[in-house]
Amino acid sequence: MQPSQPASGGRPPPIGQTQERQGIALALSGGGYRAMLFHTGVLIRLNELGLLQKLSRVSSVSGGSISAAYLGLVWKRLTWAGSVATNFNEVYVDDVLRFSRHSMDWYCAVVGFLTQGRLVSSLVSWVYDRALFHGATLQDLPGDEGPRFIICATNLTTGSLWRFSRPYMADYRVGRIDRPRFSLARAVAASSAFPPVLSPMNLGLGNYAISDWPARSDRTEVPPPVPSFVRNRAVLSDGGVYDNHGLEPVDDWPIVLVSDGGAPHAISNSGYGNWYSQLRRVLDVEDNQVRSLRRRALIKYLDDGRKTGQVSGAYWSIGTNPAKYETVGGLPCRPEAATVLSRVSTRLADPGDTLRDALVNWGYAICDKSVRRWHARGLPAATRWPRPGGLDSIATRRRV
């Protein structure tokens, strides 16, 4: 699978193959609290199916990084009976739902606007740390006892993906920083620094020892020069700027599960009579096209791999039509509910109890259907909603 290529030509070289490509890789997309809650339902179902314990890598961006980073932080506290964590709700789900009641984007956006981004990353990091991460660093993520968690941001200086993980922080143009004792809350803040008002995070690199990224042996072009200033400071923005699906760190895995909580591209009736609205719409269209290309590459990778028996996995999104899975069974889902939930605004704000539970339920149900349809047909179908209310009441809503 080759969902993206850097502007300099060719895909970035592997980071020394520091992890064996085996087990299941999971990618969690961006999309604010909407995606975070959708992915929470996904993780509940993966745990029930016995697949959570089999994860070997979790890649995430933006709102998905809140879900992933907290899962990494509590991984050592999970109690396993066979391949199922029996205390998953108490250790993970309850805390994420509690956190989703913190509305933070409006006052963070005001600080970002007034300071033109100079103070906003510190404020967002402080909120994340106080409400969820409590002083944890990247070194508190699992080592050999669990999956490798990779929290993705975008380095605006180089135009490349910036990876936060326990073994390293890295950008293939900047290089690699081994075993960083870097705040987990700051990593998530960088990954979810939605531009322009929550972005950027200026990360000073002068005090870090940086080693070169392994050079590619098959490069046919002369590599562009890398100015020395790129190792002085990284200017980081939302991981979704580079890859809203978080695919690049998992794109060569034999089993890939991709959960997409991003909002579908919206049709607009505006005439775009001013340059600002026109430019914003152009950027939205370009972003949608990039996402579409990544999805197509992923689906082709999975389809081709299934034919040879070398690759398996599944992709589902918040906008997936459940009617396509009628023969699979599982919980009843009306397409109208998916439409309503996919239109929940991309914010870091409390959506209210009804939408909160429905987003978890929808992620749970569509993950169940997709995994059993495309990856493991012998697994049992879901029979009970994880949260009250199911989806029926949401299907009748017109606005959210």
Stockholm file with secondary structure:
# STOCKHOLM 1.0

chainA/1-400         MQPSQPASGGRPPPIGQTQERQGIALALSGGGYRAMLFHTGVLIRLNELGLLQKLSRVSSVSGGSISAAYLGLVWKRLTWAGSVATNFNEVYVDDVLRFSRHSMDWYCAVVGFLTQGRLVSSLVSWVYDRALFHGATLQDLPGDEGPRFIICATNLTTGSLWRFSRPYMADYRVGRIDRPRFSLARAVAASSAFPPVLSPMNLGLGNYAISDWPARSDRTEVPPPVPSFVRNRAVLSDGGVYDNHGLEPVDDWPIVLVSDGGAPHAISNSGYGNWYSQLRRVLDVEDNQVRSLRRRALIKYLDDGRKTGQVSGAYWSIGTNPAKYETVGGLPCRPEAATVLSRVSTRLADPGDTLRDALVNWGYAICDKSVRRWHARGLPAATRWPRPGGLDSIATRRRV
#=GR chainA/1-400 SS CCCCCCTTSSCCCCSTTCSCSCSEEEEECCCHHHHHHHHHHHHHHHHHTTCGGGEEEEEEETHHHHHHHHHHHHGGGCCEETTEETTHIIIIIHHHHHHTTCCCHHHHHHHHHHHTTTTHHHHHHHHHIIIIITTCBGGGSCSTTSCEEEEEEEETTTTEEEEECSSEEEETTTEEEESCCCBHHHHHHHHTCCTTTTCCEEEECTTSCCBCCCCCSSCCSCCCCCCGGGGTEEEEEETHHHHTTCCGGGTTCSEEEEEECCCCCCCCCCCCCSHHHHHHHHHHHHHHHHHHHHHHHHHHHHHHHHHHTSCEEEEEETTCCGGGGGGGCSSCCCHHHHHHHHTSCCCSSCCCHHHHHHHHHHHHHHHHHHHHHHTCTTSCCCCSCSSTTTTHHHHTCSCC
#=GC SS_cons         CCCCCCTTSSCCCCSTTCSCSCSEEEEECCCHHHHHHHHHHHHHHHHHTTCGGGEEEEEEETHHHHHHHHHHHHGGGCCEETTEETTHIIIIIHHHHHHTTCCCHHHHHHHHHHHTTTTHHHHHHHHHIIIIITTCBGGGSCSTTSCEEEEEEEETTTTEEEEECSSEEEETTTEEEESCCCBHHHHHHHHTCCTTTTCCEEEECTTSCCBCCCCCSSCCSCCCCCCGGGGTEEEEEETHHHHTTCCGGGTTCSEEEEEECCCCCCCCCCCCCSHHHHHHHHHHHHHHHHHHHHHHHHHHHHHHHHHHTSCEEEEEETTCCGGGGGGGCSSCCCHHHHHHHHTSCCCSSCCCHHHHHHHHHHHHHHHHHHHHHHTCTTSCCCCSCSSTTTTHHHHTCSCC
//
